């Protein structure tokens, strides 16, 4: 397979989080994926276990410290006292936030999917918008539909409700696809526009 064909078949992982599902935003997200020309090759509703989400998120010190540092920045930005968490240690705060994520992502059903197409990782991230809803541009999924605030989430000591998760890199996408789907759950098919394009090329 050529490099270009690999690019055309690039796959990414997207997961509708509990707030996206219970707010009835699944159809809107699917419509946006279809409208931009990407292909959904796997789709399933499920209720995640705590063990599954625990395996989904990294546990290394670097990731935990980065999450802790981001949380401290948000506390400072919104005038919140970091001492309410009982620690100012980056790793301990990261572990706390990770626990909030486990609580959040096991609170209701979610929808997981694999999306295929050129630059699918970058395109889906662009469609999703910034993970902090107040910083997500209008026209993105989070910018248009998320009303949650990092300030509220930090104050309430919970995860921010930002509708979806999307893989950040091709390597992360490959890992998440293998973790959440078996090969038998992924479908190969041609969209109408793909067939039409091939017919035109042969004329």
C-alpha positions as CSV (number, residue, x, y, z in Angstrom):
1,X,0.0,0.0,0.0
2,X,1.4,3.4,-1.0
3,X,1.9,6.2,1.5
4,X,-1.0,8.1,-0.1
5,X,-3.3,5.1,0.3
6,X,-2.3,4.8,3.9
7,X,-3.3,8.5,4.3
8,X,-6.7,7.9,2.7
9,X,-7.3,5.0,5.1
10,X,-6.2,6.8,8.3
11,X,-8.4,6.0,11.2
12,X,-9.1,7.8,14.4
13,X,-11.1,7.0,17.6
14,X,-14.0,9.1,18.8
15,X,-16.1,8.5,21.9
16,X,-19.3,10.3,22.8
17,X,-19.1,11.0,26.5
18,X,-22.0,10.6,28.9
19,X,-23.1,14.2,28.7
20,X,-23.2,14.0,24.9
21,X,-25.3,10.9,25.0
22,X,-27.8,12.0,27.6
23,X,-28.2,15.4,25.9
24,X,-29.1,13.7,22.7
25,X,-26.2,15.1,20.7
26,X,-25.2,11.8,19.0
27,X,-27.1,12.5,15.8
28,X,-25.6,15.9,15.5
29,X,-22.0,14.6,15.9
30,X,-22.6,11.8,13.4
31,X,-24.1,14.2,10.9
32,X,-21.0,16.4,11.1
33,X,-18.7,13.5,10.5
34,X,-20.8,12.4,7.5
35,X,-21.1,15.9,6.1
36,X,-17.3,16.6,6.1
37,X,-16.8,13.3,4.0
38,X,-15.3,11.1,6.7
39,X,-16.4,7.5,7.0
40,X,-17.7,5.7,10.1
41,X,-16.4,2.2,10.0
42,X,-17.3,1.1,13.6
43,X,-20.0,2.3,15.9
44,X,-21.4,0.9,19.2
45,X,-23.2,2.1,22.3
46,X,-21.9,0.7,25.6
47,X,-21.6,1.3,29.3
48,X,-18.0,1.4,30.3
49,X,-16.7,-0.3,33.5
50,X,-14.4,1.5,35.8
51,X,-11.7,-1.0,34.8
52,X,-12.0,-0.1,31.1
53,X,-11.7,3.6,31.7
54,X,-8.8,3.0,34.1
55,X,-7.0,1.2,31.2
56,X,-8.1,3.9,28.7
57,X,-6.3,6.8,30.4
58,X,-2.5,6.9,30.9
59,X,-1.0,6.3,34.4
60,X,2.6,7.5,33.9
61,X,4.0,10.3,36.1
62,X,4.5,12.6,33.1
63,X,0.8,12.5,32.1
64,X,-0.4,12.9,35.7
65,X,1.9,15.8,36.4
66,X,0.8,17.5,33.2
67,X,-2.9,17.2,34.2
68,X,-2.1,18.4,37.7
69,X,-0.3,21.5,36.2
70,X,-3.2,22.3,33.9
71,X,-5.6,22.0,36.8
72,X,-3.5,24.4,38.9
73,X,-3.5,26.9,36.0
74,X,-7.3,26.8,35.8
75,X,-7.6,27.2,39.6
76,X,-5.4,30.3,39.3
77,X,-7.2,31.7,36.3
78,X,-10.6,31.5,38.0
79,X,-9.4,32.7,41.4
80,X,-10.0,29.3,43.1
81,X,-7.9,28.1,46.1
82,X,-5.9,25.1,45.1
83,X,-5.6,24.2,48.8
84,X,-9.3,23.1,48.7
85,X,-7.9,19.9,47.0
86,X,-5.8,19.2,50.1
87,X,-2.5,19.3,48.1
88,X,-0.6,21.4,45.6
89,X,1.5,18.5,44.3
90,X,1.1,18.1,40.6
91,X,1.1,14.3,40.5
92,X,-1.4,14.0,43.4
93,X,-3.7,16.5,41.7
94,X,-3.4,14.6,38.5
95,X,-4.4,11.4,40.2
96,X,-7.4,13.2,41.7
97,X,-8.5,14.5,38.3
98,X,-8.0,11.0,36.8
99,X,-10.4,9.7,39.5
100,X,-12.9,12.4,38.5
101,X,-12.7,11.2,34.9
102,X,-13.3,7.6,35.9
103,X,-16.4,8.7,37.8
104,X,-17.7,10.8,34.9
105,X,-17.1,8.2,32.1
106,X,-18.9,5.4,34.0
107,X,-21.9,7.5,34.9
108,X,-24.0,6.8,31.8
109,X,-23.8,5.0,28.4
110,X,-21.3,6.2,25.8
111,X,-20.9,5.7,22.1
112,X,-17.6,4.6,20.6
113,X,-16.7,4.8,16.9
114,X,-13.9,4.5,14.5
115,X,-13.7,7.2,11.8
116,X,-11.7,6.7,8.5
117,X,-10.5,9.2,5.9
118,X,-7.6,11.5,4.9
119,X,-6.2,13.3,7.9
120,X,-9.0,11.9,10.1
121,X,-7.1,12.4,13.3
122,X,-6.5,16.1,12.7
123,X,-9.9,16.7,11.1
124,X,-11.8,15.1,14.0
125,X,-9.8,17.1,16.6
126,X,-10.5,20.2,14.6
127,X,-14.2,19.4,14.6
128,X,-14.2,18.7,18.3
129,X,-12.7,22.0,19.4
130,X,-10.7,22.9,22.5
131,X,-11.2,20.5,25.4
132,X,-12.0,23.6,27.5
133,X,-15.5,24.6,26.1
134,X,-15.0,28.3,26.8
135,X,-11.9,28.2,24.6
136,X,-13.5,26.2,21.8
137,X,-14.4,28.2,18.7
138,X,-18.0,28.5,17.5
139,X,-18.6,26.0,14.7
140,X,-16.8,23.2,16.6
141,X,-18.8,20.6,18.5
142,X,-17.7,21.8,21.9
143,X,-17.9,25.5,21.0
144,X,-21.5,25.0,19.8
145,X,-22.9,22.6,22.4
146,X,-20.9,22.6,25.6
147,X,-22.0,25.0,28.3
148,X,-19.8,23.6,31.0
149,X,-17.0,25.6,32.6
150,X,-13.5,24.6,33.8
151,X,-14.2,26.9,36.8
152,X,-17.4,25.1,37.7
153,X,-15.8,21.7,37.2
154,X,-12.8,22.6,39.4
155,X,-15.0,24.1,42.1
156,X,-17.2,21.0,42.2
157,X,-14.1,18.7,42.0
158,X,-15.3,16.8,38.9
159,X,-14.4,16.3,35.3
160,X,-15.4,18.9,32.8
161,X,-18.4,17.9,30.6
162,X,-17.1,18.4,27.1
163,X,-19.2,16.0,25.0
164,X,-16.6,13.9,23.2
165,X,-13.1,12.4,23.4
166,X,-11.0,12.3,20.2
167,X,-7.6,10.8,19.7
168,X,-4.8,13.3,19.7
169,X,-2.3,11.5,17.5
170,X,-2.2,8.6,15.0
171,X,-0.3,6.5,17.6
172,X,-3.0,7.2,20.2
173,X,-5.7,6.5,17.7
174,X,-4.2,3.1,16.9
175,X,-3.9,2.2,20.6
176,X,-7.5,3.3,21.4
177,X,-8.9,1.5,18.4
178,X,-7.3,-1.8,19.4
179,X,-8.3,-1.3,23.0
180,X,-12.0,-0.6,22.3
181,X,-12.8,-2.7,19.2
182,X,-12.1,-6.2,17.9
183,X,-11.3,-6.7,14.2
184,X,-14.7,-8.3,13.6
185,X,-16.4,-5.0,14.6
186,X,-14.7,-2.9,12.0
187,X,-16.3,-2.7,8.5
188,X,-14.8,-2.2,5.1
189,X,-17.2,-0.5,2.6
190,X,-17.3,2.2,0.0
191,X,-19.3,5.4,0.3
192,X,-21.2,6.6,-2.7
193,X,-18.8,9.4,-3.5
194,X,-15.9,6.9,-3.4
195,X,-17.5,4.7,-6.0
196,X,-18.4,7.6,-8.2
197,X,-14.8,9.0,-8.1
198,X,-13.5,5.6,-9.2
199,X,-15.9,5.4,-12.1
200,X,-14.9,8.9,-13.3
201,X,-11.2,8.0,-13.2
202,X,-11.7,5.1,-15.6
203,X,-13.6,7.1,-18.2
